[in-house]
Amino acid sequence: MSFSDLKICVVGLGYVGMPMAVAFAEKGVKVIGFDVCKPKIEAYLNGEDPTCEVGTERLVKTLKGGNLSLTYDLEPIRSANFYIVAVPTPVNEDRSPDVRPVEGASEVVGKVICKGDYVVFESTVYPGLTEELCIPIIEKFSGLKYKEDWKLGYSPERINPGDKVHTFKTIKKIVSGCDAESLDKIAKVYEMVVEPGVYRATSIAVAEAAKVIENSQR
């Protein structure tokens, strides 16, 4: 996959995913935004922003620009080659992480990816979860072999909802990949839109740990 052929699919269009999808589209990248919630997709297509992170004017302008499309259907996202998962990770009553959204997103990606594709998770998880939980699910539903057929990365979301100063484009991004090649590719994709640049973590687990530490300090 070359950068000229880059087509991003953002899975999960909440306060993290939607601003990210818009930011990439504004840079001229073809982006497909996917969410399982049909009413949410319909609201966005009507120019309504339930997250209040993008705003109606910017949303409508981006949609009219032609680089951003939105869907709740799996079929259109098969054409993407770089998947970014930005689903939430809520907490259960016992304070344990609810990873069902991540599991569901992994299944979605597994059903549509092809050889050579990249998958990057942004959801807040404990160190090790991305590789322990997501890889087997994606392999199961895709029939493709990890590293040999597709590459994995992790780049923790750092957006503080409602903060109009520290946004996706203005906060330095931590990125990681399953090998040197994927790390370089993932870093360059994010560098297209993140103005302060990126910090390349030494491993996926290190990037996951960095997010947990940051959250504990907020």
C-alpha positions as CSV (number, residue, x, y, z in Angstrom):
1,M,0.0,0.0,0.0
2,S,1.4,3.4,-1.1
3,F,0.4,6.7,0.4
4,S,-1.2,7.6,-2.9
5,D,-3.5,4.6,-2.5
6,L,-4.3,5.3,1.2
7,K,-7.9,4.9,2.1
8,I,-8.8,5.1,5.8
9,C,-11.7,3.6,7.6
10,V,-12.5,5.0,11.0
11,V,-14.4,2.4,13.0
12,G,-16.4,4.2,15.8
13,L,-17.6,7.8,15.2
14,G,-17.8,9.2,18.6
15,Y,-15.9,12.2,20.1
16,V,-12.6,10.5,19.1
17,G,-13.4,9.0,15.8
18,M,-15.4,11.7,14.1
19,P,-12.9,14.6,14.5
20,M,-10.2,12.2,13.3
21,A,-12.1,11.2,10.2
22,V,-12.8,14.8,9.4
23,A,-9.2,15.8,9.9
24,F,-7.8,13.2,7.5
25,A,-10.5,14.1,4.9
26,E,-9.6,17.8,5.2
27,K,-6.0,16.8,4.2
28,G,-7.3,15.2,1.0
29,V,-7.3,11.6,2.2
30,K,-10.2,9.3,1.2
31,V,-12.0,8.4,4.5
32,I,-14.9,6.1,5.3
33,G,-16.5,6.6,8.7
34,F,-18.2,3.5,10.1
35,D,-20.5,3.2,13.1
36,V,-23.0,0.4,14.0
37,C,-25.4,3.1,15.2
38,K,-27.7,3.9,12.3
39,P,-29.3,7.0,13.9
40,K,-25.9,8.5,14.6
41,I,-24.8,8.1,10.9
42,E,-28.1,9.6,9.8
43,A,-27.6,12.6,12.1
44,Y,-24.1,13.2,10.7
45,L,-25.4,13.0,7.2
46,N,-28.0,15.6,8.1
47,G,-25.3,17.9,9.3
48,E,-25.9,17.3,13.0
49,D,-22.9,16.7,15.2
50,P,-24.0,14.9,18.4
51,T,-20.5,14.9,19.7
52,C,-20.1,18.7,19.4
53,E,-16.4,18.1,18.6
54,V,-16.6,19.0,14.9
55,G,-19.5,21.4,14.5
56,T,-22.2,21.6,11.8
57,E,-20.4,24.0,9.5
58,R,-17.2,22.0,9.4
59,L,-19.0,18.7,9.1
60,V,-21.2,19.8,6.2
61,K,-18.2,21.4,4.4
62,T,-16.2,18.2,4.7
63,L,-19.0,15.9,3.6
64,K,-19.6,18.2,0.6
65,G,-15.9,18.1,-0.2
66,G,-16.2,14.5,-1.3
67,N,-13.3,12.9,0.7
68,L,-15.5,11.7,3.6
69,S,-18.3,9.2,3.4
70,L,-20.2,7.7,6.3
71,T,-21.9,4.3,6.7
72,Y,-23.3,1.7,9.1
73,D,-23.0,-1.0,6.4
74,L,-20.0,-3.3,6.2
75,E,-19.8,-3.5,2.4
76,P,-18.5,0.0,1.7
77,I,-15.6,-0.3,4.1
78,R,-14.1,-3.3,2.3
79,S,-12.4,-0.8,0.0
80,A,-10.3,0.7,2.8
81,N,-6.7,-0.4,3.5
82,F,-6.0,1.4,6.8
83,Y,-8.4,0.8,9.6
84,I,-8.4,2.9,12.7
85,V,-10.6,1.6,15.6
86,A,-11.8,4.4,17.9
87,V,-14.6,2.7,19.9
88,P,-15.1,3.5,23.6
89,T,-14.0,1.2,26.5
90,P,-16.6,1.9,29.3
91,V,-16.2,0.5,32.8
92,N,-18.4,-2.2,34.3
93,E,-20.1,-1.9,37.7
94,D,-17.2,-3.7,39.3
95,R,-14.8,-1.1,37.7
96,S,-13.4,-3.7,35.3
97,P,-13.0,-2.6,31.7
98,D,-15.8,-3.5,29.3
99,V,-14.0,-4.7,26.2
100,R,-17.1,-5.7,24.2
101,P,-16.9,-2.7,21.9
102,V,-13.3,-3.6,21.1
103,E,-14.3,-7.2,20.5
104,G,-17.1,-6.1,18.2
105,A,-14.9,-3.7,16.3
106,S,-12.3,-6.4,15.9
107,E,-14.9,-8.7,14.4
108,V,-16.0,-5.9,12.0
109,V,-12.5,-5.4,10.8
110,G,-11.9,-9.1,10.5
111,K,-14.8,-9.4,8.2
112,V,-13.5,-6.8,5.7
113,I,-9.7,-6.6,5.7
114,C,-7.6,-7.9,2.9
115,K,-3.9,-8.8,2.5
116,G,-1.6,-5.8,3.0
117,D,-4.1,-3.9,5.2
118,Y,-3.2,-2.1,8.4
119,V,-5.3,-2.0,11.6
120,V,-4.6,0.6,14.4
121,F,-6.5,0.6,17.7
122,E,-6.9,3.8,19.6
123,S,-9.3,2.6,22.4
124,T,-8.0,2.8,26.0
125,V,-7.0,-0.7,27.1
126,Y,-4.7,-2.3,29.6
127,P,-1.2,-3.2,28.3
128,G,-1.3,-6.4,26.3
129,L,-5.0,-6.4,25.4
130,T,-4.6,-5.3,21.8
131,E,-2.4,-8.3,20.9
132,E,-4.0,-10.8,23.3
133,L,-7.7,-10.1,22.4
134,C,-7.8,-8.4,19.0
135,I,-5.4,-10.4,16.9
136,P,-7.2,-13.8,17.4
137,I,-10.6,-12.3,16.6
138,I,-9.3,-10.6,13.4
139,E,-7.5,-13.7,12.3
140,K,-10.6,-15.8,12.9
141,F,-13.0,-13.7,10.9
142,S,-10.5,-12.8,8.1
143,G,-8.7,-16.0,7.6
144,L,-5.5,-14.0,7.3
145,K,-2.3,-14.4,9.2
146,Y,-1.1,-11.7,11.5
147,K,2.1,-9.9,10.4
148,E,2.3,-12.1,7.3
149,D,-1.0,-10.8,5.7
150,W,-1.9,-7.7,7.8
151,K,-0.2,-5.4,10.2
152,L,-1.2,-4.1,13.6
153,G,-0.6,-0.9,15.5
154,Y,-1.8,1.0,18.6
155,S,-2.0,4.8,19.0
156,P,-3.9,5.8,22.1
157,E,-6.5,8.6,21.8
158,R,-5.6,11.6,23.8
159,I,-8.7,13.9,23.2
160,N,-10.3,15.5,26.2
161,P,-14.0,15.9,25.2
162,G,-15.1,19.5,25.0
163,D,-11.5,20.9,24.9
164,K,-11.4,23.1,21.8
165,V,-7.7,23.9,22.2
166,H,-6.1,20.5,22.7
167,T,-7.6,18.7,19.7
168,F,-6.7,15.6,17.6
169,K,-4.6,17.8,15.3
170,T,-2.8,19.7,18.1
171,I,-1.8,17.0,20.5
172,K,1.4,15.0,19.9
173,K,0.5,11.4,19.1
174,I,2.0,8.2,20.5
175,V,2.2,5.6,17.8
176,S,3.4,1.9,17.8
177,G,3.5,-1.0,15.4
178,C,4.0,-4.7,15.3
179,D,7.4,-4.3,13.5
180,A,9.7,-1.6,12.2
181,E,7.9,-1.4,8.8
182,S,4.5,-1.0,10.3
183,L,5.7,1.6,12.9
184,D,7.1,3.7,10.1
185,K,4.0,3.5,8.0
186,I,1.6,4.2,10.9
187,A,3.8,7.2,12.0
188,K,3.8,8.7,8.6
189,V,0.0,8.4,8.3
190,Y,-0.6,10.2,11.5
191,E,2.1,12.8,10.7
192,M,-0.1,13.9,7.8
193,V,-2.6,15.5,10.2
194,V,-1.0,15.8,13.7
195,E,0.8,19.1,13.7
196,P,3.2,18.5,16.7
197,G,4.2,15.2,15.1
198,V,4.4,11.7,16.7
199,Y,6.4,9.8,19.4
200,R,7.3,6.4,18.2
201,A,6.9,3.9,21.1
202,T,9.1,0.8,21.1
203,S,6.2,-1.6,21.2
204,I,2.4,-1.8,21.2
205,A,2.4,-2.7,24.9
206,V,4.5,0.3,25.8
207,A,2.0,2.6,23.9
208,E,-0.9,1.0,25.8
209,A,0.9,1.5,29.1
210,A,1.6,5.2,28.3
211,K,-2.1,5.8,27.9
212,V,-3.0,4.1,31.2
213,I,-0.3,6.3,33.0
214,E,-1.6,9.4,31.3
215,N,-5.2,8.7,32.4
216,S,-4.1,8.1,36.0
217,Q,-2.5,11.6,36.0
218,R,-5.6,13.4,34.7
